[in-house]
Structure formats: structure tokens, C-alpha cells
Amino acid sequence: MKNQIIKPKTLKGFRDFLPQVMMPREAIMETARRIYRSYGYAPIDTPTLEHLEILTGKGSEETDRQMYHFIDHGKRAVGMRFDLTVPLARFAAQHIEQLGTPFKRYHIANVWRGENTQAGRYREFAQCDFDTIGTTSIASDVECVLVINDLLRAIGFQAFTIRINNRKVLNGLLEKFELRDKSTEVLRAIDKFEKAGREKVVAEIKACGGTEAQIDQILELVAIKGRPSHVLERLGELAQGNDLAELGFSQLSELCGLVKQAGVSEENFSIDPSIARGLDYYTGVVFETSLDDDPGIGSICSGGRYDNLAELYTKRELPGVGASLGLDRLLAAMERLGMIPAVSTPADVMILQFDGQYLGHYLAMASELRKAGLGVEVYPDAKKAGQQFKYADKRGFQACIVAGETEVESQTVQLKWLQDGVQTEVDVSQGTTALVNALRQRIDKS
């Protein structure tokens, strides 16, 4: 009796990555590593599973509901990390005596949330985090904006907006509006303003006891838009009379000035009072970054300051600030914007195989080209040239090297560029130097 065939399928909210997506995904990770390292952030890693008590109650009621958790073989309650920041707080509390402060880290890894799936949102997704632990200096807050700016430009974006706010301003104004005891619920409602719309936010604030007058004050606050100077002017007026709001406004104003002084264009950042961030652990500056050409994809790089997150793990004060690049959401946007080429090979060049007797010759040539830093694939079978060219074109090779009996005897190769069909003969009698130079002239420019 034959075995029953199991239908191959993935779980809802999870996905396979084909080479044409995985290659740009890895390229973005490499870019993130390069940018983070340039600012002095060092890599770390933490386990996928944490004791459940480490994770619960640190993000929000929503993240607690979305968390994957279970009892393991040791009868311990464990959970899969829903972000990389809460594990960082545990990590810092556990190792800070060895690490010292300030401690700057980056962490690129998968996280899991059992949330409703939509465009760019999956239940398993990668985050590219960077954080500074052990300082309340505004220099670290400003650096977050600079890193986000440099990172998105290095990936290839010019049109993006880093939206900045400060939780102290929001909490202080809620205190002024006599809503301080409902701040958690109201802040979550405010954070949904752009996605859910006015009616949804009004309904949520009413549900937690907000009056019409209080709702009008909140809507006036989140509706403030314009250049940073205009928004700061209005926030300064609203903040007057509340110490916490005035402190947050002062920090926001100083940060704005330093960001501009450091060279970030006002085209790429704004002060946005509607940014609250849904996670409860934020205490100061908060960031969300949107793409001007695809705002519907949501924030692709978010974060902020969290000065009390580690207090449940240690008596030592460990303030922190950082942000996270949402890699898979960014990739979804890049796919929608046509920024990902249809290439499924990391190699630049393919060597055709015309005759099995010359396989050793092809392999030796490929080895020499790889030593020169080129990516080279030798086609594994001696098939018709048309089939091999079709394979090379489909996978996105830039060039093919043709060396049949005639070429081998004359110590030459035919170099064919697939994009425009240009073909030239290259002399390899003195080695592969001329071939390497011919390949690099075009590959380096592409």
C-alpha cells in the first residue's frame, strides 16, 4: 500500500522565502549590520524561548494575548519572544556587570505574534533591533533618528518620514485633561488614530470613560500637523501648566534641533503628536517611520525610550532607547514598489558545459574567477546551449562564459552578457586576468 501524500502547505501567518526574496532579505540584514556597527553597536543573541514570567505584562494586553506559550517537557511555563526588547531587558539585567554601561547592542532575529495577518504582517517575522542601555542622555535619543535615517538611505529609500513624539508630552497632557488614570487605554486608542480612524478612536476613549470635552481636547492634539517648528509651537502652548508635559516638550524641542544640526533633512522627519506606540514600556521619545510612496504598509522602523523596563529584573537602573527595523514589512513594501529584481541566484556568472570531457577545465576556470571575488556557477550537465541560456536568463545571471572545443583549443572564451546580448571573445592563454577585468567592467557598474 502506497503512503498517502501529505499536501505541502504552510501555517496561516507563516511563509516560505524563495531565493528571489531571500537574497534581498539577507542584503538588508547585511546593510543593517554595517550601519549599526558604524555607530558602535555590538551583536548579541538570546534564546527563542524565555520563562513566561519574563515576557508577560511587559508589552501590552494585546501582546500577551498574541504570545505563543506552552508548558515544556520540564513542566515550565515558557513563551516565544514577541519582540527583541523585552529579552534585551532580561539580558542586560543578567549580564550588565560584565558588559558595563553604556551598552550598545544590535540583534537581528525572528519573533512571533499570533496576530491577524495582513499585507506585510506575519505571525513569524524578523526584526533588526539596535539599542543603547544605561544612559538617559538625549545624545542616544538623537542617535536613533540618525541611525534610522542612514539605514533607510543605505537600503535605497529617499522618500521616508521619521515621525517623532514624546510619551511625557502625551502623559502630561492626559493629566492636564484629567485622564491620567485612563492613560494606558487612551494612549492605545491614540496610537490607532491613523490606522483605525476618528470614529474608532472616539468610541474607545468613550468606552474608558472619556467625556465629550476630553475627547475634543485629545482630537485637537493628535490633529496637529505641519513642519516641526509649527507643531512644536502648538505643543508648547498646550503643555503649559503641566510639569511632565513641559519636560517632554523641552526634550522634544532639543531633540528636533540636534537632529537638524546633525544633518537630517526636515523632508525626512516630523513631530507627530498622534504617535504613542502601543507597547506599555515606552516612557519618553517614540519613533515611527513610514514610506512616503507606500504609507499604507504602516511603520517600517519603530521604537523609543524605555527607562523602567528592566526594573522587574534588577534593582539597578537600566534606562534604554532603541528602534527596530521591521524587515519583512519593509520587504513587502519593496515588492509592492517594484524594488526587488527577479533574480534567484547570488552568482554573477554562469559557465556553460558543452562537453563532459572539459568539466575539469570549467571547474578550474570557475575557481580562478571565484578567487578574484566573482560569484560563478558551472552548469552541472552537458546540455544544449539553448537550454543552458534559458536557465541562466531565468535565474538572473549577468553573464555567461561559453567554451566549447574550438575555444578550449584556441585558449579563448566567448563572454556573453544576457541583458543586451553583447558577446565578445576573450583571450585566456595567459590566465584569467583579462576575463576578470572584462567581467568587472560591467558587473561593478551594475
C-alpha positions as CSV (number, residue, x, y, z in Angstrom):
1,M,0.0,0.0,0.0
2,K,1.4,3.4,-1.0
3,N,1.9,6.1,1.6
4,Q,-0.7,8.8,1.5
5,I,0.7,12.0,0.0
6,I,0.6,14.9,2.5
7,K,-0.4,18.2,0.9
8,P,2.6,20.6,1.3
9,K,1.3,23.8,2.9
10,T,2.4,26.4,5.5
11,L,0.5,27.6,8.5
12,K,-1.5,30.8,8.3
13,G,0.6,33.8,9.1
14,F,3.9,32.0,8.2
15,R,5.7,31.9,4.9
16,D,8.4,30.4,2.8
17,F,11.1,32.6,1.3
18,L,12.1,31.8,-2.2
19,P,15.6,32.8,-3.4
20,Q,14.4,36.0,-5.2
21,V,13.1,37.3,-1.8
22,M,15.6,35.7,0.5
23,M,18.5,37.4,-1.3
24,P,17.3,41.0,-0.8
25,R,16.3,40.0,2.7
26,E,19.8,38.9,3.5
27,A,21.2,42.0,1.8
28,I,19.1,44.3,4.0
29,M,20.3,42.4,7.1
30,E,23.9,42.9,5.9
31,T,23.2,46.6,5.4
32,A,21.7,46.9,8.9
33,R,24.7,45.2,10.4
34,R,27.0,47.6,8.6
35,I,25.1,50.7,9.7
36,Y,24.7,49.5,13.3
37,R,28.4,48.6,13.6
38,S,29.4,52.0,12.2
39,Y,27.7,53.6,15.3
40,G,29.4,51.2,17.7
41,Y,26.5,48.7,18.3
42,A,27.7,45.2,19.0
43,P,25.9,42.0,18.1
44,I,24.1,39.7,20.7
45,D,21.7,36.9,20.6
46,T,19.1,35.5,23.0
47,P,17.0,32.3,23.1
48,T,13.7,32.0,21.2
49,L,12.1,30.7,24.4
50,E,12.0,32.6,27.7
51,H,10.4,31.8,31.0
52,L,6.8,33.0,30.6
53,E,7.1,35.4,33.5
54,I,9.9,37.2,31.7
55,L,7.6,38.1,28.8
56,T,4.1,38.6,30.2
57,G,2.9,42.0,31.2
58,K,5.8,43.8,29.5
59,G,4.3,44.8,26.2
60,S,0.5,45.2,26.4
61,E,-2.6,43.1,27.0
62,E,-2.7,42.6,23.2
63,T,0.9,41.2,23.0
64,D,0.1,38.9,26.0
65,R,-2.9,37.5,24.0
66,Q,-0.9,37.1,20.9
67,M,2.1,35.4,22.6
68,Y,2.8,31.7,21.7
69,H,3.3,29.9,25.0
70,F,3.1,26.4,26.4
71,I,4.3,24.0,29.1
72,D,7.6,22.4,28.1
73,H,8.9,19.0,28.9
74,G,10.3,20.2,32.2
75,K,6.8,21.4,33.1
76,R,7.9,25.0,32.9
77,A,5.7,27.8,31.5
78,V,7.6,29.2,28.6
79,G,6.8,31.7,25.8
80,M,8.2,32.6,22.4
81,R,9.6,36.1,22.3
82,F,7.2,38.6,20.7
83,D,9.9,41.2,20.3
84,L,13.6,41.6,20.9
85,T,13.4,44.4,23.5
86,V,11.9,42.5,26.5
87,P,14.6,39.8,26.1
88,L,17.1,42.6,26.0
89,A,15.9,43.9,29.3
90,R,16.4,40.4,30.9
91,F,19.7,40.0,29.1
92,A,21.0,43.4,30.4
93,A,19.9,42.7,33.9
94,Q,21.7,39.4,33.9
95,H,24.9,40.4,32.2
96,I,25.3,44.2,32.8
97,E,28.1,43.8,35.4
98,Q,30.2,42.1,32.7
99,L,29.1,44.4,29.9
100,G,29.3,47.8,31.6
101,T,27.4,50.9,30.6
102,P,26.5,52.4,28.3
103,F,26.0,49.2,26.4
104,K,25.1,49.4,22.7
105,R,23.8,46.3,21.0
106,Y,22.1,45.1,17.8
107,H,20.1,42.0,17.4
108,I,18.7,40.5,14.2
109,A,16.3,37.6,14.7
110,N,12.8,36.2,14.3
111,V,9.9,36.9,16.7
112,W,6.4,35.5,16.9
113,R,3.0,37.0,17.5
114,G,-0.3,35.2,16.9
115,E,-2.0,38.3,15.4
116,N,-4.3,38.8,12.5
117,T,-2.4,38.6,9.2
118,Q,-2.5,41.3,6.6
119,A,-0.2,42.8,4.0
120,G,3.3,42.9,5.4
121,R,2.3,41.4,8.7
122,Y,3.0,37.8,9.6
123,R,3.0,35.7,12.7
124,E,6.7,35.0,12.3
125,F,8.8,37.9,11.3
126,A,12.3,39.3,11.6
127,Q,13.3,42.4,13.5
128,C,16.6,44.2,13.2
129,D,17.0,46.0,16.5
130,F,19.5,48.4,17.9
131,D,19.5,49.8,21.4
132,T,21.6,51.7,24.0
133,I,21.3,50.6,27.6
134,G,22.5,52.5,30.7
135,T,22.1,56.2,29.8
136,T,19.3,58.8,29.8
137,S,21.4,61.1,27.6
138,I,19.5,62.8,24.8
139,A,22.5,62.0,22.6
140,S,21.3,58.4,22.5
141,D,17.8,59.5,21.5
142,V,19.1,61.6,18.7
143,E,21.4,58.8,17.5
144,C,18.3,56.6,17.0
145,V,17.0,59.1,14.4
146,L,20.4,59.3,12.8
147,V,20.7,55.5,12.5
148,I,17.2,55.2,11.0
149,N,17.9,57.9,8.5
150,D,21.3,56.3,7.5
151,L,19.8,52.8,7.4
152,L,16.9,53.6,5.1
153,R,19.1,55.6,2.7
154,A,21.6,52.8,2.6
155,I,18.8,50.4,1.7
156,G,17.8,52.6,-1.2
157,F,15.0,54.9,0.1
158,Q,15.0,58.7,-0.1
159,A,11.3,59.4,0.5
160,F,10.5,58.5,4.0
161,T,9.4,60.2,7.2
162,I,10.6,59.5,10.7
163,R,7.7,60.6,12.9
164,I,8.7,61.6,16.5
165,N,6.8,62.2,19.7
166,N,7.4,62.0,23.4
167,R,5.3,59.9,25.8
168,K,5.9,62.5,28.6
169,V,4.1,65.1,26.5
170,L,1.2,62.7,26.0
171,N,1.0,61.6,29.6
172,G,1.3,65.1,30.9
173,L,-1.5,66.4,28.6
174,L,-3.7,63.5,29.6
175,E,-3.0,64.5,33.2
176,K,-4.0,68.1,32.3
177,F,-7.1,66.7,30.5
178,E,-7.9,64.8,33.8
179,L,-7.4,61.4,32.0
180,R,-4.2,60.3,33.8
181,D,-5.9,57.3,35.4
182,K,-7.0,56.1,32.0
183,S,-3.7,56.9,30.2
184,T,-3.0,53.3,29.2
185,E,-6.3,52.8,27.4
186,V,-6.3,56.4,25.9
187,L,-2.7,56.0,24.6
188,R,-3.6,52.8,22.9
189,A,-6.6,54.4,21.3
190,I,-4.5,57.4,20.1
191,D,-1.9,55.0,18.6
192,K,-4.7,53.6,16.4
193,F,-5.8,57.0,15.1
194,E,-4.1,56.8,11.7
195,K,-5.0,53.2,11.1
196,A,-8.5,52.9,12.6
197,G,-9.7,56.5,12.1
198,R,-11.5,59.1,14.2
199,E,-14.7,57.2,14.9
200,K,-12.9,54.1,16.3
201,V,-10.7,56.2,18.5
202,V,-13.6,58.3,19.8
203,A,-15.5,55.1,20.6
204,E,-12.6,53.6,22.5
205,I,-12.0,56.8,24.6
206,K,-15.7,56.9,25.4
207,A,-15.6,53.3,26.4
208,C,-12.9,54.1,29.0
209,G,-14.9,57.0,30.5
210,G,-13.8,60.0,28.4
211,T,-16.2,62.9,28.2
212,E,-17.0,64.8,25.0
213,A,-14.8,67.8,26.2
214,Q,-11.9,65.4,26.9
215,I,-12.3,63.7,23.5
216,D,-12.3,67.1,21.8
217,Q,-9.0,68.0,23.5
218,I,-7.4,64.8,22.5
219,L,-8.5,65.0,18.9
220,E,-7.2,68.6,18.8
221,L,-3.9,67.3,20.0
222,V,-3.5,64.4,17.5
223,A,-4.6,66.6,14.6
224,I,-1.7,69.0,14.9
225,K,0.3,68.7,11.7
226,G,2.9,70.7,9.8
227,R,6.6,71.5,9.8
228,P,8.4,70.6,13.1
229,S,8.6,74.3,14.2
230,H,4.8,74.7,13.8
231,V,4.0,71.5,15.7
232,L,6.4,72.4,18.5
233,E,4.9,75.8,18.8
234,R,1.4,74.4,19.3
235,L,2.6,71.6,21.6
236,G,4.4,74.2,23.7
237,E,1.2,76.2,24.1
238,L,-0.7,73.0,25.2
239,A,2.0,71.8,27.5
240,Q,2.0,75.0,29.6
241,G,0.8,74.4,33.2
242,N,1.8,70.7,33.4
243,D,5.3,69.9,34.6
244,L,5.5,66.5,32.9
245,A,4.2,67.8,29.6
246,E,6.6,70.7,29.7
247,L,9.5,68.4,30.4
248,G,8.5,66.2,27.4
249,F,8.1,69.3,25.2
250,S,11.6,70.5,26.2
251,Q,13.2,67.2,25.4
252,L,11.3,67.0,22.1
253,S,12.3,70.5,21.1
254,E,16.0,69.9,22.0
255,L,16.0,66.6,20.0
256,C,14.5,68.3,17.0
257,G,17.2,70.9,17.0
258,L,20.0,68.4,17.4
259,V,18.6,66.2,14.6
260,K,18.6,69.1,12.2
261,Q,22.1,70.1,13.3
262,A,23.3,66.6,12.6
263,G,22.2,66.9,9.0
264,V,18.8,65.1,8.8
265,S,16.6,66.9,6.4
266,E,13.2,68.2,7.5
267,E,11.8,66.3,4.5
268,N,12.6,63.1,6.4
269,F,11.4,63.8,9.9
270,S,8.4,65.3,11.6
271,I,6.9,65.9,15.1
272,D,3.7,63.9,15.2
273,P,1.6,64.1,18.5
274,S,-0.5,61.1,17.3
275,I,2.4,58.7,17.7
276,A,2.0,56.9,21.0
277,R,3.4,53.3,20.3
278,G,1.1,50.6,21.5
279,L,3.6,48.9,23.9
280,D,3.3,50.0,27.6
281,Y,7.0,50.1,28.3
282,Y,7.8,53.4,26.5
283,T,8.5,56.3,28.8
284,G,9.9,59.1,26.6
285,V,10.7,59.8,23.0
286,V,9.0,57.4,20.5
287,F,9.5,56.9,16.8
288,E,7.6,55.5,13.8
289,T,8.9,55.6,10.2
290,S,6.7,55.5,7.1
291,L,7.4,55.3,3.4
292,D,6.1,58.3,1.5
293,D,5.4,56.1,-1.5
294,D,3.6,53.4,0.4
295,P,2.2,54.8,3.7
296,G,-0.4,52.0,3.8
297,I,2.2,49.4,4.7
298,G,2.5,51.0,8.2
299,S,5.6,51.8,10.2
300,I,8.7,50.0,9.0
301,C,11.1,51.2,11.7
302,S,9.8,52.0,15.2
303,G,11.0,52.3,18.8
304,G,11.6,54.8,21.6
305,R,12.9,55.2,25.1
306,Y,12.0,52.8,27.9
307,D,13.6,53.7,31.2
308,N,11.8,51.3,33.5
309,L,11.6,48.0,31.6
310,A,14.5,46.3,33.4
311,E,13.2,47.2,36.9
312,L,11.4,43.9,37.2
313,Y,14.6,42.0,36.7
314,T,17.1,44.1,38.7
315,K,17.3,46.9,41.3
316,R,19.9,48.6,39.2
317,E,18.6,51.4,37.0
318,L,19.0,50.4,33.3
319,P,17.4,53.1,31.1
320,G,17.3,52.3,27.4
321,V,16.4,53.6,24.0
322,G,16.4,52.0,20.6
323,A,14.4,51.1,17.5
324,S,13.6,48.1,15.3
325,L,13.5,47.7,11.5
326,G,10.6,45.6,10.5
327,L,12.4,43.6,7.9
328,D,9.5,41.6,6.4
329,R,7.1,44.5,6.3
330,L,9.8,46.6,4.6
331,L,10.3,43.7,2.1
332,A,6.6,43.6,1.4
333,A,6.7,47.4,0.6
334,M,9.7,46.9,-1.6
335,E,7.9,44.2,-3.5
336,R,4.9,46.4,-4.0
337,L,7.1,49.3,-5.1
338,G,8.9,47.1,-7.7
339,M,12.3,47.5,-5.9
340,I,13.1,43.7,-5.8
341,P,14.6,42.4,-9.1
342,A,13.5,39.0,-10.3
343,V,16.9,37.3,-9.6
344,S,17.2,33.9,-7.9
345,T,20.9,33.4,-8.0
346,P,23.6,35.1,-5.9
347,A,26.2,34.4,-8.6
348,D,27.1,36.9,-11.3
349,V,28.4,34.5,-14.0
350,M,27.5,31.0,-15.3
351,I,29.9,28.8,-17.3
352,L,28.1,26.7,-19.8
353,Q,29.0,23.0,-20.0
354,F,29.2,21.8,-23.7
355,D,31.1,18.6,-23.2
356,G,31.7,16.5,-20.1
357,Q,35.3,15.9,-21.1
358,Y,36.0,19.6,-20.4
359,L,34.3,19.7,-16.9
360,G,37.7,19.9,-15.2
361,H,38.6,22.9,-17.4
362,Y,35.3,24.6,-16.5
363,L,35.7,23.9,-12.8
364,A,39.3,25.2,-12.8
365,M,38.2,28.4,-14.6
366,A,35.4,28.9,-12.1
367,S,37.8,28.5,-9.2
368,E,40.1,31.2,-10.6
369,L,37.2,33.6,-11.1
370,R,36.0,33.0,-7.5
371,K,39.4,33.8,-6.2
372,A,39.1,37.1,-7.9
373,G,35.9,37.8,-6.0
374,L,33.3,36.8,-8.6
375,G,30.3,34.6,-8.0
376,V,30.4,31.8,-10.5
377,E,28.2,28.7,-11.2
378,V,29.1,25.9,-13.5
379,Y,26.1,24.3,-15.2
380,P,26.0,20.7,-13.9
381,D,25.0,18.9,-17.2
382,A,26.3,18.9,-20.8
383,K,23.0,20.0,-22.4
384,K,22.1,22.1,-25.5
385,A,23.2,25.7,-25.3
386,G,19.7,27.0,-25.6
387,Q,18.6,25.1,-22.5
388,Q,21.5,26.4,-20.5
389,F,21.0,30.0,-21.7
390,K,17.3,29.7,-20.7
391,Y,18.3,28.6,-17.3
392,A,20.8,31.4,-16.9
393,D,18.3,34.0,-18.1
394,K,15.5,32.8,-15.8
395,R,17.7,33.0,-12.7
396,G,19.2,36.4,-13.4
397,F,22.8,35.7,-14.2
398,Q,24.5,38.8,-15.7
399,A,26.9,37.0,-18.0
400,C,27.6,33.5,-19.4
401,I,31.0,32.1,-20.4
402,V,31.0,29.8,-23.4
403,A,34.0,27.5,-24.0
404,G,33.4,24.7,-26.5
405,E,36.0,22.6,-28.3
406,T,37.1,25.4,-30.5
407,E,37.6,27.9,-27.6
408,V,39.4,25.3,-25.5
409,E,41.8,24.6,-28.3
410,S,42.4,28.3,-29.1
411,Q,42.6,29.2,-25.4
412,T,39.8,31.7,-25.6
413,V,36.2,32.0,-24.2
414,Q,33.1,33.7,-25.5
415,L,31.7,36.2,-22.9
416,K,28.0,36.9,-23.4
417,W,26.0,39.5,-21.5
418,L,22.5,38.4,-21.0
419,Q,20.8,41.8,-20.6
420,D,21.7,43.1,-24.1
421,G,23.1,40.0,-25.8
422,V,26.6,41.6,-26.4
423,Q,29.2,38.9,-27.0
424,T,33.0,39.3,-27.1
425,E,35.9,36.9,-27.4
426,V,38.4,37.0,-24.5
427,D,42.0,35.5,-24.6
428,V,42.7,33.3,-21.6
429,S,46.0,31.9,-22.8
430,Q,47.9,33.9,-20.1
431,G,45.3,33.1,-17.4
432,T,42.0,34.6,-16.4
433,T,43.2,38.2,-15.7
434,A,41.7,39.6,-18.9
435,L,38.4,37.7,-18.3
436,V,38.2,39.0,-14.8
437,N,38.8,42.6,-16.0
438,A,36.1,42.2,-18.7
439,L,33.6,40.9,-16.2
440,R,34.3,43.5,-13.6
441,Q,34.0,46.4,-16.0
442,R,30.2,45.7,-16.3
443,I,29.4,43.9,-13.0
444,D,30.9,46.6,-10.8
445,K,28.8,49.2,-12.6
446,S,25.5,47.3,-12.3
